[in-house]
Amino acid sequence: MRHSGQAPEVLTKRSLVTVSHAIERAALATAEDGPLVVIALFQRMPYFSRERARYEQIAVGAAVTVVGLVGETPPRLPAGAYGVALDETDELAREWSVVALTPRFGATLVARDRREVEVAETLEAGRLFDGRWSFRRDEALHEVLRLRAQLADRLPVEALAAIDQVLARVRDLPATPGEGRAEAALRLMADRAQRAHRPGPPVPPDGDPADTPVALVDEPALRRWTGLAGVTASGTLPVALIGVRVAEPVGTPERFGRRSAAREAQAVIGALTAPLRPVDRAVRLAPDEYLLILPSVTEQEALAVAGRVHAALAGLARSYPFVAYAVHAAVTVTDRRPLPVAEVRHAVQWAAREGVPVATVAREATPARAGRA
């Protein structure tokens, strides 16, 4: 990602949405400083679908509006708006960028997906980006020139001509005095909003576990956190799923009372959640089945966590000698949404049936293959 001006900073999804909405609101404002060009890269269709009505309004007043998405072109755009389909391997595929430019005004946000998360109320809200934003016309001019060059072979002649007309008008006029003062006030408000909603930095997958263990969440809470009730998209953030079955073998001696059973259950939960970071989640799917969700980790890192969980659960026999747990797990890393929970549960059943301690699930596939952490 190339920019003029300040170096990129880490932006949260929340701040990204706030600034992009501010730029879009500025583009919609009634002003006699046209013509206006707006270029926006949304990564995936679900993110654009939520903002479609706003961009239809922007297109009415703009000389040209360009919307870029990975893998598909936005359908049914109004006159003056042009869709661009980006390839998965395109340099722009991981950008979430918005730029608005007129002869007297400019604003830009350019952010590149880190494919990482921090602790937040939802998985989507915790996504992190490297980026920068500005309400300076000359920086917006720089970004329009950059994006025009990168999209030139995918835009029709009339779209390029409309962009060039705006660029010609911008070059004829000096920047408006006072941009720095307005931007300083905007940054103060944005920084305070960012700090107010930022619990803390993300923890690396191989870092020390939190002092307070991650608690189990219920399935409704998990659905809210993973975004099933809101906007989320496939192809952005990788998430590891670790399915774990913790069963007592047939013939295990009877426990000595409910209190002992409750202590054993808490010990199992402690062993399952001890390796997890604050950004991770754990849910109980059945009396003997659990699911661990670890955003932004590799398969190797996920297998290492599965191995630590397996060893911790096996070690419980030292504290509870009459209860030797049979532990089987399955691991996958996916960027699909919704998360392929059913496939992981099927793989756990396969692992238990075949006696495999840890199985892996191929990406975008359902069959399990044997593997060991």
Phi and psi in degrees as a GROMACS rama.xvg file:
@    title "Ramachandran Plot"
@    xaxis  label "Phi"
@    yaxis  label "Psi"
@TYPE xy
-110.433  137.983  ARG-2
-141.002  163.529  HIS-3
-98.623  168.264  SER-4
79.7906  -144.942  GLY-5
-67.6772  158.432  GLN-6
-70.1358  153.337  ALA-7
-61.6044  152.531  PRO-8
-125.365  167.952  GLU-9
-82.0393  123.228  VAL-10
-115.178  139.284  LEU-11
-84.691  162.819  THR-12
-58.9432  -38.3773  LYS-13
-59.7772  -48.7327  ARG-14
-67.9366  -34.1452  SER-15
-60.4513  -46.2991  LEU-16
-65.4684  -41.2477  VAL-17
-61.0823  -47.4247  THR-18
-69.6325  -41.3571  VAL-19
-63.2587  -37.6999  SER-20
-65.4702  -36.1092  HIS-21
-64.1227  -41.0846  ALA-22
-66.149  -41.7149  ILE-23
-65.3812  -39.7078  GLU-24
-63.4687  -38.7794  ARG-25
-64.0887  -38.0447  ALA-26
-66.4999  -29.001  ALA-27
-83.5052  -16.2237  LEU-28
-64.1905  142.449  ALA-29
-72.6714  122.742  THR-30
-155.028  151.527  ALA-31
-104.195  52.4167  GLU-32
-127.094  20.3043  ASP-33
-68.8625  175.411  GLY-34
-79.2496  160.59  PRO-35
-117.418  135.559  LEU-36
-119.518  135.73  VAL-37
-128.456  128.064  VAL-38
-126.224  129.474  ILE-39
-137.193  134.343  ALA-40
-112.958  122.448  LEU-41
-108.831  1.44385  PHE-42
67.9907  -69.9679  GLN-43
-133.06  155.87  ARG-44
-56.6604  -42.6726  MET-45
-56.1121  -33.2733  PRO-46
-71.7616  -37.8121  TYR-47
-73.0811  -37.5144  PHE-48
-56.6143  -36.0664  SER-49
-67.3462  -27.559  ARG-50
-107.342  5.91846  GLU-51
-54.9447  -46.6745  ARG-52
-59.2421  -39.8367  ALA-53
-63.8714  -41.1585  ARG-54
-74.0575  -26.3211  TYR-55
-66.3589  -37.2743  GLU-56
-68.1105  -42.4627  GLN-57
-59.9163  -41.744  ILE-58
-61.9525  -28.4927  ALA-59
-63.6398  -38.7217  VAL-60
-99.6786  -7.90503  GLY-61
-93.4904  152.043  ALA-62
-68.6786  -37.7649  ALA-63
-155.331  138.022  VAL-64
-127.961  130.183  THR-65
-121.719  131.364  VAL-66
-123.702  124.326  VAL-67
-111.905  136.165  GLY-68
-137.116  151.882  LEU-69
-80.7105  126.607  VAL-70
84.8208  -13.7286  GLY-71
-156.677  159.067  GLU-72
-102.307  131.962  THR-73
-58.5559  126.868  PRO-74
-81.1085  158.967  PRO-75
55.1903  46.7169  ARG-76
-81.3212  146.124  LEU-77
-71.756  170.394  PRO-78
-58.0132  139.23  ALA-79
89.2483  -5.40448  GLY-80
-113.876  139.796  ALA-81
-130.647  132.837  TYR-82
-98.7411  145.261  GLY-83
-128.149  129.441  VAL-84
-93.9499  124.482  ALA-85
-101.804  142.975  LEU-86
-77.7781  153.207  ASP-87
-54.3123  -33.9645  GLU-88
-90.7858  -0.50053  THR-89
-63.6051  144.568  ASP-90
-58.5172  -29.2212  GLU-91
-87.4551  -4.72433  LEU-92
-62.5029  -30.6365  ALA-93
-98.0825  9.46585  ARG-94
-89.2744  138.794  GLU-95
-118.184  99.0037  TRP-96
-132.104  145.665  SER-97
-140.031  129.577  VAL-98
-138.187  134.695  VAL-99
-125.989  135.806  ALA-100
-144.425  130.921  LEU-101
-131.882  173.12  THR-102
-58.4267  -24.4734  PRO-103
-116.536  -3.774  ARG-104
-143.729  147.608  PHE-105
-155.641  143.788  GLY-106
-149.795  143.605  ALA-107
-149.059  144.54  THR-108
-133.397  123.378  LEU-109
-129.518  117.051  VAL-110
-135.114  139.356  ALA-111
-114.016  129.279  ARG-112
-62.963  122.4  ASP-113
-82.0246  -13.1652  ARG-114
58.0572  39.4703  ARG-115
-133.489  166.984  GLU-116
-137.728  162.691  VAL-117
-125.071  170.472  GLU-118
-62.4244  127.996  VAL-119
-156.529  172.362  ALA-120
-67.7829  -25.2221  GLU-121
-136.424  161.131  THR-122
-61.6805  -40.5407  LEU-123
-65.4742  -43.6172  GLU-124
-65.4598  -23.9485  ALA-125
-86.1485  -1.80636  GLY-126
-61.8705  145.114  ARG-127
-117.282  146.892  LEU-128
-135.588  149.059  PHE-129
-94.275  122.82  ASP-130
-168.424  -174.41  GLY-131
-155.361  157.514  ARG-132
-139.943  157.598  TRP-133
-157.562  148.346  SER-134
-114.491  46.7605  PHE-135
-115.479  130.54  ARG-136
-61.3631  -42.699  ARG-137
-66.6678  -31.465  ASP-138
-71.6543  -36.6882  GLU-139
-64.0284  -38.1144  ALA-140
-59.3122  -44.922  LEU-141
-58.802  -42.8713  HIS-142
-71.458  -36.7237  GLU-143
-63.4217  -40.8739  VAL-144
-62.5486  -42.2387  LEU-145
-62.7288  -49.7819  ARG-146
-69.2439  -35.4312  LEU-147
-59.8667  -43.7688  ARG-148
-64.2343  -38.7369  ALA-149
-78.7832  -22.1043  GLN-150
-106.249  0.977172  LEU-151
-56.433  -39.4885  ALA-152
-79.3476  -1.03486  ASP-153
-118.848  6.65371  ARG-154
-112.897  144.473  LEU-155
-69.211  163.974  PRO-156
-58.4891  -40.5253  VAL-157
-66.9692  -32.2537  GLU-158
-68.8797  -44.6045  ALA-159
-62.6818  -39.3467  LEU-160
-64.3005  -40.5906  ALA-161
-65.8192  -40.6824  ALA-162
-62.2436  -43.9004  ILE-163
-64.0666  -34.0858  ASP-164
-65.1072  -40.5158  GLN-165
-64.8548  -44.9513  VAL-166
-59.4568  -39.2879  LEU-167
-64.3743  -41.4512  ALA-168
-66.4497  -39.5499  ARG-169
-62.6674  -41.6706  VAL-170
-66.8703  -23.6455  ARG-171
-78.7602  -14.0707  ASP-172
-122.681  144.798  LEU-173
-74.8269  159.898  PRO-174
-64.9667  153.24  ALA-175
-75.0652  130.693  THR-176
-62.3531  148.966  PRO-177
92.514  1.25398  GLY-178
-59.3106  -40.4569  GLU-179
-62.0175  -36.6559  GLY-180
-67.4831  -45.8022  ARG-181
-63.0053  -41.7438  ALA-182
-66.4671  -36.6553  GLU-183
-60.9431  -40.5066  ALA-184
-66.7428  -41.5567  ALA-185
-63.281  -40.1763  LEU-186
-66.0839  -37.6522  ARG-187
-59.543  -47.2671  LEU-188
-67.0167  -41.1918  MET-189
-66.3209  -40.7184  ALA-190
-65.5332  -40.854  ASP-191
-66.293  -39.431  ARG-192
-65.6649  -38.2914  ALA-193
-63.8629  -47.1429  GLN-194
-65.2291  -33.6811  ARG-195
-66.6379  -24.2824  ALA-196
-116.225  13.1025  HIS-197
-109.996  104.465  ARG-198
-66.7661  -33.4117  PRO-199
163.224  171.371  GLY-200
-71.667  155.818  PRO-201
-68.2595  155.371  PRO-202
-103.332  130.187  VAL-203
-63.7257  152.618  PRO-204
-58.6952  -29.2814  PRO-205
-101.072  14.9842  ASP-206
-81.5109  179.184  GLY-207
-70.9266  141.128  ASP-208
-65.5476  160.493  PRO-209
-68.1347  154.48  ALA-210
-62.0394  -37.85  ASP-211
-98.6592  119.289  THR-212
-59.8258  151.497  PRO-213
-69.1883  129.857  VAL-214
-87.4276  157.402  ALA-215
-69.5212  143.184  LEU-216
-110.732  160.066  VAL-217
-87.8137  171.557  ASP-218
-65.1642  -39.9185  GLU-219
-59.8517  -41.1849  PRO-220
-64.5295  -37.9345  ALA-221
-64.3515  -41.1965  LEU-222
-63.7572  -40.0414  ARG-223
-64.6292  -42.8447  ARG-224
-67.3505  -38.2807  TRP-225
-81.6394  -5.02535  THR-226
95.0317  12.4754  GLY-227
-65.3044  -22.7511  LEU-228
-94.402  2.07506  ALA-229
-141.236  -156.156  GLY-230
-90.4152  121.142  VAL-231
-149.561  160.109  THR-232
-142.337  145.803  ALA-233
-70.0197  155.489  SER-234
87.5859  6.72207  GLY-235
-109.8  -75.6718  THR-236
-97.4086  123.153  LEU-237
-73.9614  138.643  PRO-238
-133.465  130.513  VAL-239
-90.6328  136.268  ALA-240
-116.16  129.03  LEU-241
-121.664  109.494  ILE-242
-89.3407  134.271  GLY-243
-131.656  128.55  VAL-244
-110.176  124.701  ARG-245
-119.637  103.254  VAL-246
-125.777  148.475  ALA-247
-87.5851  129.297  GLU-248
-59.7061  153.862  PRO-249
-59.7245  135.375  VAL-250
94.2038  2.33427  GLY-251
-60.5735  133.111  THR-252
-57.8798  151.91  PRO-253
-62.037  138.962  GLU-254
-71.5536  163.57  ARG-255
-100.143  75.3722  PHE-256
91.8772  163.786  GLY-257
-66.2715  -36.2393  ARG-258
-61.0653  -41.5917  ARG-259
-64.4745  -41.3006  SER-260
-62.1498  -40.5442  ALA-261
-65.3808  -40.6106  ALA-262
-63.9301  -40.1724  ARG-263
-63.6385  -42.829  GLU-264
-61.4098  -42.2669  ALA-265
-65.774  -35.4964  GLN-266
-65.303  -39.3827  ALA-267
-62.325  -47.3863  VAL-268
-62.1359  -40.2448  ILE-269
-61.7883  -41.3648  GLY-270
-67.2307  -36.2371  ALA-271
-68.9053  -39.39  LEU-272
-96.2784  -12.6958  THR-273
-56.7019  -40.0461  ALA-274
-79.1093  -2.96237  PRO-275
-82.6522  150.991  LEU-276
-88.8442  165.208  ARG-277
-57.9821  -26.7108  PRO-278
-80.4334  -12.3701  VAL-279
-85.1089  168.9  ASP-280
-137.041  155.066  ARG-281
-137.415  139.553  ALA-282
-138.241  143.618  VAL-283
-93.5704  116.568  ARG-284
-91.4283  -27.2046  LEU-285
-155.241  168.763  ALA-286
-53.606  -30.2826  PRO-287
-120.582  17.2196  ASP-288
-133.879  134.99  GLU-289
-132.34  157.854  TYR-290
-130.817  127.495  LEU-291
-106.175  135.315  LEU-292
-120.261  118.2  ILE-293
-123.592  101.805  LEU-294
-69.6302  147.022  PRO-295
57.5966  49.2605  SER-296
-129.146  158.82  VAL-297
-85.3625  168.8  THR-298
-63.2599  -38.9713  GLU-299
-61.7089  -43.1283  GLN-300
-65.1503  -40.2385  GLU-301
-65.085  -41.2173  ALA-302
-63.233  -36.1248  LEU-303
-64.4555  -41.382  ALA-304
-63.814  -43.3054  VAL-305
-59.5397  -39.3047  ALA-306
-64.6519  -39.4819  GLY-307
-67.2129  -38.8529  ARG-308
-64.797  -44.1064  VAL-309
-59.7576  -45.2068  HIS-310
-66.567  -40.0559  ALA-311
-65.2205  -40.5307  ALA-312
-68.8657  -38.8333  LEU-313
-64.0268  -33.7883  ALA-314
-71.1757  -13.4862  GLY-315
-64.9343  -21.5019  LEU-316
-61.3294  -23.0243  ALA-317
-69.9737  -31.27  ARG-318
-90.9579  -29.4949  SER-319
-125.109  77.2727  TYR-320
-63.8301  -18.8659  PRO-321
-90.049  0.275527  PHE-322
-128.089  96.6931  VAL-323
-98.0041  107.759  ALA-324
-77.296  140.447  TYR-325
-96.0639  117.407  ALA-326
-117.023  128.52  VAL-327
-134.97  145.184  HIS-328
-140.393  160.699  ALA-329
-139.58  142.368  ALA-330
-129.028  137.65  VAL-331
-145.672  155.676  THR-332
-122.396  126.232  VAL-333
-140.315  152.118  THR-334
-113.895  17.0733  ASP-335
-76.4983  148.185  ARG-336
-134.042  133.311  ARG-337
-67.558  163.156  PRO-338
-64.1763  141.45  LEU-339
-79.0356  63.7897  PRO-340
-63.9609  -40.5187  VAL-341
-61.4094  -39.9109  ALA-342
-64.2487  -39.1682  GLU-343
-68.3158  -40.9548  VAL-344
-62.7884  -39.1213  ARG-345
-62.2673  -40.9665  HIS-346
-66.2073  -35.5437  ALA-347
-64.5816  -42.4775  VAL-348
-60.5745  -41.9495  GLN-349
-61.6612  -43.9664  TRP-350
-62.7372  -41.6928  ALA-351
-65.6823  -40.3849  ALA-352
-66.8824  -37.7032  ARG-353
-91.9565  -6.12748  GLU-354
74.3446  29.7462  GLY-355
-94.8331  122.355  VAL-356
-59.8804  -49.5513  PRO-357
-136.107  118.832  VAL-358
-105.507  156.208  ALA-359
-116.661  148.908  THR-360
-111.609  123.143  VAL-361
-61.2872  144.972  ALA-362
-60.3276  136.94  ARG-363
59.7114  21.0605  GLU-364
-135.013  157.305  ALA-365
-96.9512  -32.9631  THR-366
-65.6791  143.911  PRO-367
-91.2283  155.5  ALA-368
-128.603  147.993  ARG-369
-66.5149  142.639  ALA-370
-162.094  159.931  GLY-371
-130.471  136.392  ARG-372
